[in-house]
Amino acid sequence: MKKFKLRRILIERGAEDDTLAKKMLKGLPDIPREAVEPDDLAQREDIEGMDKETLRIIHFNGEFLKPCPGTRGYICCGYQILNIGINCPMECSYCFLQSYINQPSLRLFTNLEDRLNVIGKIIDSSPDRIFRIGTGEFTDSLCLDYLTGWTDLLLPFFSRRRNCVLELKTKSASIEFLIKSSYRKGIVIAWSLNTPRIIANEEQGTADLKSRILAARECQKAGFVLGFHFDPLIHYPGWAEDSEETVGLLERYIDPGYIVWMSVGSFRYVPDLKWTVKRRFPGTDIFDGEFVPGLDGKFRYFKPIRVEMYTKLSERLRKWYDDLGLYLCMESDDVWTQSLGWSPRNSTNLTNYLDNRARKLMAN
C-alpha cells in the first residue's frame, strides 16, 4: 500500500466535527494542521500551483451526485458522478483537472456519510432506472482509501441496492482494504490503463502497468467484477506495439468473462490545458501529435488518427475476447462506425447498452 506525502492539513470551518474528518485526522497525527476560514484561502501566499501536499478537509455544501456533463456533439454513456473529493496526489501530465479546477490542493469532503441518505432517496425513487455511478472522475477512487475508508462506507450502501452499480476507478494498486470487504454485488473495480511508456513518462506517482493488472487479478479472484478504461490513448511512434504489451498482460492474468465493460478514448484537451502542462511538465511530448479543434472546442487527434487507434486496439481486444462491453468515450457516430463496425447512434442508446450489461452483472 502506497502512502502519499502530506506536509500540512487545512481544516475548513464546519468540517472538524464530521466523522470522516475525525477519522482522517486520527490517521495523520504527525502532520501539522490548521483551522481556516474558506474565504481566507484565496489570499494565502503559501499556496502555489496544484499544491498536492496540502490536504484540505472540507464540509461540502454542493451536490454529491451529478450526471457526467458529457460534451456537446459526441455520444455520452450516461454515467453518474459521486463527488467525494477533488484532485488526487498522483501527477498525470495530461490530467484535465489542471485547467478545470479553480482551487488548488487535495480536497476531500468530510460529510459524505451524512449525504448518503439523500443519494439513496434519489436512487430508490426510480426503481426501474439503472444508476451507473463512479467516484473516479475528480479524484482517484482507491489511492487514498487507507486514509478515508471510502470502501468501508460506500460498498455496503450501494451493494444492497438493486438498481445501481458503483464503479471504483483507479491508477493505483491499493486494494488491501477493498478485498477485506464482504460486499461484492453491484460493485465494479476498474483500472485506467495505458502503454508502459505513457505510464512511466506521463503518470507519475501511479502504479506501474503490471502492478495494476495484478491488483485487478486479485480483485477478480476475490469475487469482484472488473472494468478497464484505455483513456487517454496517446499517439506516438510505436504506440500500437506498446499497446500489445498492455493487452498481453490482460490476456495473461485476467478472466475476460468477468469484465463488465471496457472504454477507449483518445487524448483531448481544452486550449488552456496545453500551456499549464507545458509549464508543469516541460519534458512532456504529449502535444506532438496532429490535433484539430473538435465540435466541443477541445483539441483532438485528426479523425483518421483516432479511427486508426481505435480500430487497431479494438481488433486486438476482440481477438482476446469478443464480449468485453467495448465502447468509445466521447466520440461521434461516424467514428464509432468506422472504428468498431457499429454505433449506438446516440447517447440514449449507449446508456441502454451499458445499463443492460449492468443488469446482467446485478443478476449474477
C-alpha positions as CSV (number, residue, x, y, z in Angstrom):
1,M,0.0,0.0,0.0
2,K,1.5,3.3,-1.1
3,K,1.1,6.3,1.2
4,F,1.4,9.8,-0.2
5,K,3.4,12.6,1.3
6,L,1.5,15.4,3.0
7,R,3.1,18.4,4.6
8,R,0.0,20.0,6.2
9,I,-3.7,19.8,6.8
10,L,-6.1,22.7,6.4
11,I,-9.4,22.1,8.2
12,E,-12.1,24.4,6.9
13,R,-14.6,25.7,9.5
14,G,-17.6,23.4,9.7
15,A,-15.7,20.2,8.9
16,E,-14.0,19.5,12.1
17,D,-16.9,17.6,13.7
18,D,-17.7,15.4,10.7
19,T,-17.0,11.7,11.2
20,L,-14.7,11.4,8.2
21,A,-12.7,14.4,9.3
22,K,-12.1,12.8,12.7
23,K,-11.0,9.6,11.0
24,M,-8.5,11.3,8.7
25,L,-7.0,13.4,11.5
26,K,-6.6,10.4,13.7
27,G,-4.7,8.6,10.9
28,L,-2.4,11.6,10.4
29,P,-1.3,12.5,13.9
30,D,2.1,13.9,13.0
31,I,1.0,16.2,10.1
32,P,0.8,19.9,11.1
33,R,-2.8,21.1,10.9
34,E,-4.6,24.5,10.9
35,A,-8.2,25.6,11.1
36,V,-9.1,28.0,8.3
37,E,-12.0,30.0,7.0
38,P,-12.8,29.0,3.4
39,D,-12.8,32.6,2.2
40,D,-9.3,33.2,3.5
41,L,-7.7,30.6,1.2
42,A,-7.7,32.8,-1.8
43,Q,-5.5,35.4,-0.1
44,R,-2.9,32.9,1.2
45,E,0.6,33.4,-0.3
46,D,1.8,30.0,0.8
47,I,-0.4,28.1,-1.7
48,E,1.3,27.7,-5.1
49,G,0.4,25.7,-8.2
50,M,-1.6,22.5,-7.6
51,D,-0.2,22.2,-4.0
52,K,-0.8,18.5,-3.8
53,E,1.0,18.1,-0.5
54,T,-1.7,20.1,1.3
55,L,-4.8,18.2,2.4
56,R,-7.9,20.4,2.7
57,I,-10.7,18.9,4.7
58,I,-14.0,20.4,3.6
59,H,-17.6,20.2,4.7
60,F,-19.1,20.2,1.1
61,N,-22.4,22.1,0.6
62,G,-22.8,21.2,-3.1
63,E,-24.4,18.2,-4.8
64,F,-22.7,14.9,-4.3
65,L,-24.4,13.1,-7.2
66,K,-24.4,14.6,-10.6
67,P,-24.6,13.3,-14.2
68,C,-21.4,13.3,-16.2
69,P,-21.5,16.6,-18.1
70,G,-20.5,14.8,-21.4
71,T,-19.5,17.0,-24.2
72,R,-21.5,18.7,-27.0
73,G,-21.7,16.9,-30.3
74,Y,-20.4,13.5,-29.0
75,I,-22.0,10.3,-27.7
76,C,-22.1,10.1,-23.9
77,C,-22.5,7.0,-21.8
78,G,-25.0,8.4,-19.1
79,Y,-22.6,8.0,-16.2
80,Q,-23.4,9.5,-12.8
81,I,-20.5,11.1,-10.8
82,L,-20.3,10.7,-7.0
83,N,-18.3,13.7,-5.9
84,I,-16.2,12.6,-2.9
85,G,-13.3,14.9,-3.4
86,I,-11.3,16.9,-5.9
87,N,-7.8,16.4,-7.1
88,C,-5.5,13.4,-6.3
89,P,-1.9,13.0,-5.1
90,M,-0.8,11.5,-8.4
91,E,0.7,13.6,-11.2
92,C,-0.5,12.7,-14.7
93,S,0.8,15.2,-17.1
94,Y,-2.4,15.1,-19.2
95,C,-4.9,15.5,-16.3
96,F,-7.8,17.7,-17.2
97,L,-8.2,18.9,-13.6
98,Q,-5.2,21.2,-14.1
99,S,-7.3,23.5,-16.1
100,Y,-10.7,22.5,-14.8
101,I,-10.5,23.3,-11.1
102,N,-10.2,26.8,-9.8
103,Q,-8.8,25.9,-6.3
104,P,-5.5,24.1,-5.6
105,S,-4.7,21.3,-3.1
106,L,-6.1,17.9,-2.4
107,R,-9.7,18.4,-1.2
108,L,-11.7,15.7,0.5
109,F,-15.3,16.1,1.5
110,T,-16.0,15.0,5.1
111,N,-19.8,15.0,5.1
112,L,-20.2,12.3,2.5
113,E,-21.7,9.8,5.0
114,D,-24.3,12.4,6.1
115,R,-25.4,12.9,2.5
116,L,-25.7,9.3,1.5
117,N,-29.3,9.3,2.6
118,V,-30.1,12.0,0.0
119,I,-28.4,9.9,-2.6
120,G,-30.3,6.8,-1.5
121,K,-33.6,8.6,-1.9
122,I,-32.7,9.6,-5.4
123,I,-31.8,6.0,-6.4
124,D,-34.7,4.4,-4.6
125,S,-37.2,6.8,-6.1
126,S,-36.5,5.4,-9.6
127,P,-36.5,1.6,-9.1
128,D,-36.8,0.9,-12.8
129,R,-33.8,3.0,-13.7
130,I,-30.2,1.8,-13.6
131,F,-27.8,4.2,-12.0
132,R,-24.2,3.7,-13.1
133,I,-22.2,5.7,-10.5
134,G,-18.5,6.3,-10.2
135,T,-16.2,8.2,-7.9
136,G,-13.2,8.4,-10.2
137,E,-14.0,11.5,-12.2
138,F,-12.4,14.2,-10.0
139,T,-10.2,12.0,-7.8
140,D,-8.8,8.5,-7.7
141,S,-11.2,6.1,-6.1
142,L,-8.7,3.9,-4.2
143,C,-5.3,5.5,-3.7
144,L,-6.5,7.3,-0.6
145,D,-8.6,4.5,0.8
146,Y,-6.1,3.9,3.6
147,L,-6.8,7.4,4.8
148,T,-10.5,7.9,4.1
149,G,-12.0,4.4,4.4
150,W,-14.2,5.2,1.4
151,T,-14.7,1.5,0.6
152,D,-16.0,0.7,4.1
153,L,-18.6,3.4,3.7
154,L,-19.7,3.1,0.1
155,L,-19.7,-0.7,-0.6
156,P,-22.4,-1.7,1.8
157,F,-24.5,1.3,0.9
158,F,-24.5,0.7,-2.8
159,S,-24.3,-3.1,-2.8
160,R,-27.6,-3.5,-1.1
161,R,-29.4,-1.5,-3.8
162,R,-30.6,-3.5,-6.8
163,N,-30.8,-0.7,-9.4
164,C,-27.3,0.8,-9.2
165,V,-23.7,-0.2,-9.9
166,L,-20.8,1.5,-8.2
167,E,-17.6,1.7,-10.1
168,L,-14.4,2.5,-8.3
169,K,-11.7,3.6,-10.8
170,T,-8.0,3.8,-10.0
171,K,-4.5,4.0,-11.3
172,S,-3.2,2.5,-8.0
173,A,-2.7,-1.0,-6.7
174,S,-4.3,-0.1,-3.3
175,I,-6.8,-2.9,-2.8
176,E,-5.8,-4.0,0.7
177,F,-8.9,-2.6,2.4
178,L,-11.2,-3.3,-0.6
179,I,-10.7,-7.0,-0.7
180,K,-11.4,-7.3,3.1
181,S,-15.0,-6.1,2.4
182,S,-17.7,-8.7,2.3
183,Y,-19.7,-6.8,-0.3
184,R,-19.5,-7.7,-4.0
185,K,-22.9,-7.4,-5.6
186,G,-23.2,-4.3,-7.9
187,I,-19.6,-3.3,-7.3
188,V,-17.1,-2.8,-10.3
189,I,-13.4,-2.3,-9.7
190,A,-11.9,-0.6,-12.7
191,W,-8.4,0.4,-13.8
192,S,-7.3,3.1,-16.1
193,L,-4.7,1.6,-18.4
194,N,-2.2,2.8,-20.9
195,T,1.0,1.7,-22.6
196,P,4.1,1.1,-20.3
197,R,5.8,4.1,-21.9
198,I,2.9,6.5,-21.1
199,I,2.6,5.2,-17.6
200,A,6.3,5.6,-16.9
201,N,6.7,9.0,-18.5
202,E,3.3,10.7,-18.0
203,E,1.7,9.2,-15.0
204,Q,4.0,10.0,-12.0
205,G,3.1,8.5,-8.7
206,T,0.8,5.8,-10.1
207,A,1.2,2.1,-10.0
208,D,3.1,0.5,-12.9
209,L,1.1,-1.4,-15.5
210,K,1.8,-4.9,-14.2
211,S,1.0,-3.9,-10.6
212,R,-2.4,-2.6,-11.7
213,I,-3.2,-5.7,-13.6
214,L,-2.0,-8.0,-10.8
215,A,-4.2,-6.0,-8.4
216,A,-7.1,-6.4,-10.8
217,R,-6.5,-10.2,-10.8
218,E,-6.5,-10.2,-7.0
219,C,-9.8,-8.4,-7.0
220,Q,-11.2,-10.8,-9.6
221,K,-10.1,-13.8,-7.5
222,A,-11.8,-12.2,-4.5
223,G,-15.1,-12.1,-6.4
224,F,-15.2,-8.6,-7.9
225,V,-16.3,-7.8,-11.4
226,L,-13.8,-5.6,-13.3
227,G,-13.8,-2.7,-15.7
228,F,-11.0,-1.2,-17.7
229,H,-10.5,2.2,-19.4
230,F,-8.0,2.8,-22.1
231,D,-8.2,6.6,-21.8
232,P,-6.4,8.7,-22.9
233,L,-4.8,6.9,-25.8
234,I,-1.8,8.9,-26.8
235,H,-0.4,8.6,-30.3
236,Y,3.4,8.3,-30.8
237,P,5.7,6.1,-32.9
238,G,5.3,2.6,-31.6
239,W,2.1,3.1,-29.6
240,A,0.5,0.1,-31.3
241,E,3.3,-2.2,-30.4
242,D,3.4,-0.9,-26.9
243,S,-0.4,-1.4,-26.5
244,E,0.2,-5.0,-27.5
245,E,2.1,-5.4,-24.2
246,T,-0.8,-4.0,-22.3
247,V,-3.3,-6.3,-23.8
248,G,-0.9,-9.2,-23.5
249,L,-0.8,-8.7,-19.7
250,L,-4.6,-8.6,-19.6
251,E,-4.7,-11.8,-21.6
252,R,-2.2,-13.5,-19.3
253,Y,-3.8,-12.5,-15.9
254,I,-7.4,-11.6,-16.3
255,D,-10.5,-13.7,-17.0
256,P,-12.4,-11.7,-19.6
257,G,-15.7,-13.3,-18.8
258,Y,-15.9,-11.2,-15.7
259,I,-15.3,-7.8,-17.3
260,V,-18.5,-5.7,-17.4
261,W,-17.2,-3.0,-19.7
262,M,-14.1,-1.5,-21.3
263,S,-13.9,2.0,-22.6
264,V,-11.5,3.5,-25.1
265,G,-10.9,7.2,-25.6
266,S,-8.1,9.4,-27.1
267,F,-6.3,12.3,-25.6
268,R,-8.3,15.5,-25.9
269,Y,-7.9,18.9,-24.2
270,V,-9.2,22.4,-23.8
271,P,-6.8,25.0,-25.2
272,D,-5.8,26.4,-21.8
273,L,-4.6,23.0,-20.6
274,K,-1.6,22.9,-23.0
275,W,0.1,25.9,-21.5
276,T,-0.4,24.6,-18.0
277,V,1.0,21.2,-18.8
278,K,4.0,22.8,-20.7
279,R,4.8,24.8,-17.5
280,R,4.4,21.9,-15.0
281,F,5.8,19.1,-17.2
282,P,8.3,20.8,-19.6
283,G,9.7,17.4,-20.8
284,T,6.4,16.0,-22.0
285,D,5.7,15.3,-25.7
286,I,2.0,14.6,-25.5
287,F,1.2,17.6,-27.7
288,D,3.4,16.4,-30.5
289,G,0.6,14.8,-32.4
290,E,-1.7,16.2,-35.1
291,F,-4.6,17.9,-33.3
292,V,-7.6,19.8,-34.6
293,P,-10.5,21.6,-32.8
294,G,-13.4,19.3,-32.1
295,L,-17.2,20.1,-32.1
296,D,-16.9,20.9,-28.3
297,G,-13.9,23.2,-28.6
298,K,-11.5,20.6,-27.3
299,F,-8.4,19.7,-29.4
300,R,-8.5,16.1,-30.6
301,Y,-6.3,14.0,-32.8
302,F,-7.2,14.3,-36.5
303,K,-10.1,11.9,-37.1
304,P,-8.1,9.4,-39.3
305,I,-5.6,9.0,-36.4
306,R,-8.3,8.4,-33.9
307,V,-10.0,5.9,-36.1
308,E,-6.8,4.0,-36.7
309,M,-6.0,3.9,-33.0
310,Y,-9.5,2.7,-32.0
311,T,-9.6,0.1,-34.8
312,K,-6.2,-1.4,-34.0
313,L,-6.8,-1.6,-30.3
314,S,-10.4,-2.9,-30.6
315,E,-9.4,-5.6,-33.1
316,R,-6.7,-6.8,-30.7
317,L,-9.0,-6.8,-27.7
318,R,-11.7,-8.8,-29.7
319,K,-9.1,-11.4,-30.6
320,W,-8.7,-11.9,-26.9
321,Y,-12.5,-11.9,-26.1
322,D,-15.4,-10.8,-28.2
323,D,-17.8,-9.7,-25.4
324,L,-15.9,-7.0,-23.4
325,G,-18.6,-4.4,-23.4
326,L,-16.3,-2.3,-25.5
327,Y,-17.4,1.4,-26.1
328,L,-15.8,4.7,-27.1
329,C,-15.7,7.6,-24.8
330,M,-17.0,10.9,-26.2
331,E,-16.8,10.1,-29.9
332,S,-19.1,10.8,-32.8
333,D,-21.4,8.3,-34.6
334,D,-19.2,8.1,-37.7
335,V,-16.0,7.4,-35.7
336,W,-17.9,4.6,-33.9
337,T,-18.9,3.1,-37.2
338,Q,-15.5,3.4,-38.8
339,S,-13.7,2.1,-35.7
340,L,-15.9,-0.6,-34.2
341,G,-18.1,-1.5,-37.1
342,W,-21.3,-0.4,-35.2
343,S,-22.6,2.6,-33.4
344,P,-25.2,3.2,-30.7
345,R,-26.1,6.3,-32.8
346,N,-26.9,8.5,-29.8
347,S,-26.3,8.8,-26.0
348,T,-29.6,7.2,-25.1
349,N,-28.8,4.0,-26.9
350,L,-25.3,3.8,-25.4
351,T,-26.8,4.4,-22.0
352,N,-29.2,1.5,-22.6
353,Y,-26.4,-0.7,-23.9
354,L,-24.3,-0.2,-20.7
355,D,-27.4,-0.4,-18.5
356,N,-28.2,-3.8,-19.9
357,R,-24.6,-5.0,-19.1
358,A,-25.0,-3.7,-15.6
359,R,-28.3,-5.6,-15.2
360,K,-26.5,-8.8,-16.1
361,L,-23.9,-8.0,-13.5
362,M,-26.5,-7.5,-10.8
363,A,-28.4,-10.6,-11.8
364,N,-25.4,-12.9,-11.0
